[in-house]
Amino acid sequence: RSGAALLLSSYDLDSAGRLFNALYSVSPAGEVLGRYAKTRLTPFGERHFTPGNELAPLTTPHGEVGVLICFESTFGDLARRLTALGASLLVVSSSDASFLHS
């Protein structure tokens, strides 16, 4: 009802049973505009996850947004690549849920 666009973090299970740590861009109307699956997984903490295979900005109603999920934010080359690909804003999403009891 607010008309806000959202970036939502979620685990994603594909049809092959692979688990991804992902982030979605959702329009104010509720339409999924894009999905980014984390490409650089946290050593040991995300051993049950599959890395994504594409680093690309997410489309939002406000422009292209580069997403870095948690551990990925420690790699400056990822931020530079996202801006080179057109991201005008960088967002870091963080969750320690994959560490279970932390």
C-alpha positions as CSV (number, residue, x, y, z in Angstrom):
1,R,0.0,0.0,0.0
2,S,2.9,2.3,0.5
3,G,4.0,2.1,-3.1
4,A,7.6,1.2,-2.0
5,A,9.9,-1.0,-4.1
6,L,11.6,-3.7,-2.1
7,L,14.8,-5.6,-2.0
8,L,14.1,-8.9,-0.2
9,S,16.6,-11.4,1.0
10,S,15.7,-15.1,0.9
11,Y,17.0,-18.5,0.5
12,D,16.0,-20.0,-2.9
13,L,15.7,-23.7,-3.8
14,D,15.8,-24.5,-7.5
15,S,14.2,-27.4,-9.4
16,A,17.4,-29.4,-9.1
17,G,17.4,-29.1,-5.3
18,R,20.2,-26.6,-5.1
19,L,20.0,-24.0,-2.3
20,F,21.0,-20.3,-3.0
21,N,21.4,-17.3,-0.8
22,A,19.5,-14.7,-2.9
23,L,18.1,-11.2,-3.0
24,Y,15.1,-10.1,-5.0
25,S,14.0,-6.8,-6.5
26,V,10.2,-6.4,-6.2
27,S,8.2,-3.6,-7.7
28,P,5.5,-1.6,-5.8
29,A,2.9,-3.8,-7.6
30,G,4.5,-6.9,-6.2
31,E,6.2,-8.0,-9.5
32,V,9.6,-9.7,-9.1
33,L,11.9,-7.5,-11.2
34,G,15.1,-9.6,-10.7
35,R,17.0,-12.0,-8.6
36,Y,20.7,-12.1,-7.6
37,A,22.2,-15.2,-6.1
38,K,25.3,-14.7,-4.0
39,T,28.4,-15.6,-6.0
40,R,31.1,-15.7,-3.3
41,L,30.0,-17.9,-0.4
42,T,31.2,-17.5,3.1
43,P,33.8,-20.3,3.8
44,F,32.4,-23.0,6.1
45,G,29.3,-21.0,6.9
46,E,27.5,-21.6,3.6
47,R,28.8,-25.1,2.7
48,H,25.2,-26.2,1.9
49,F,24.7,-23.4,-0.6
50,T,25.4,-23.2,-4.3
51,P,27.1,-20.1,-5.6
52,G,25.3,-18.0,-8.2
53,N,27.0,-17.7,-11.5
54,E,26.3,-14.1,-12.6
55,L,27.3,-10.7,-11.0
56,A,24.9,-8.1,-12.4
57,P,22.9,-5.1,-10.9
58,L,19.2,-5.6,-10.1
59,T,16.7,-3.5,-11.9
60,T,14.5,-1.4,-9.6
61,P,12.0,1.4,-10.3
62,H,14.7,3.8,-9.1
63,G,17.6,2.5,-11.3
64,E,20.1,-0.2,-11.2
65,V,21.2,-1.5,-7.8
66,G,24.4,-3.5,-7.1
67,V,23.8,-6.1,-4.4
68,L,26.5,-7.5,-2.2
69,I,25.4,-10.2,0.2
70,C,27.3,-10.2,3.5
71,F,30.8,-11.7,3.0
72,E,30.8,-10.4,-0.6
73,S,31.1,-6.8,0.7
74,T,34.7,-7.6,1.7
75,F,35.7,-7.8,-2.0
76,G,36.2,-4.4,-3.5
77,D,36.5,-5.9,-7.0
78,L,32.8,-6.9,-6.9
79,A,31.7,-3.4,-6.0
80,R,33.8,-1.9,-8.8
81,R,32.4,-4.5,-11.3
82,L,28.8,-3.7,-10.3
83,T,29.3,0.0,-10.8
84,A,31.0,-0.7,-14.2
85,L,27.9,-2.7,-15.1
86,G,25.7,0.3,-14.4
87,A,24.8,0.2,-10.7
88,S,24.2,3.7,-9.3
89,L,23.7,2.4,-5.8
90,L,25.3,-0.4,-3.8
91,V,23.4,-2.3,-1.1
92,V,24.9,-4.7,1.4
93,S,22.4,-7.3,2.7
94,S,23.7,-9.2,5.8
95,S,22.3,-12.2,7.7
96,D,24.1,-14.8,9.9
97,A,21.2,-17.3,9.6
98,S,23.4,-19.7,7.7
99,F,25.6,-20.0,10.8
100,L,22.5,-21.4,12.6
101,H,23.1,-20.7,16.3
102,S,25.3,-17.6,16.0
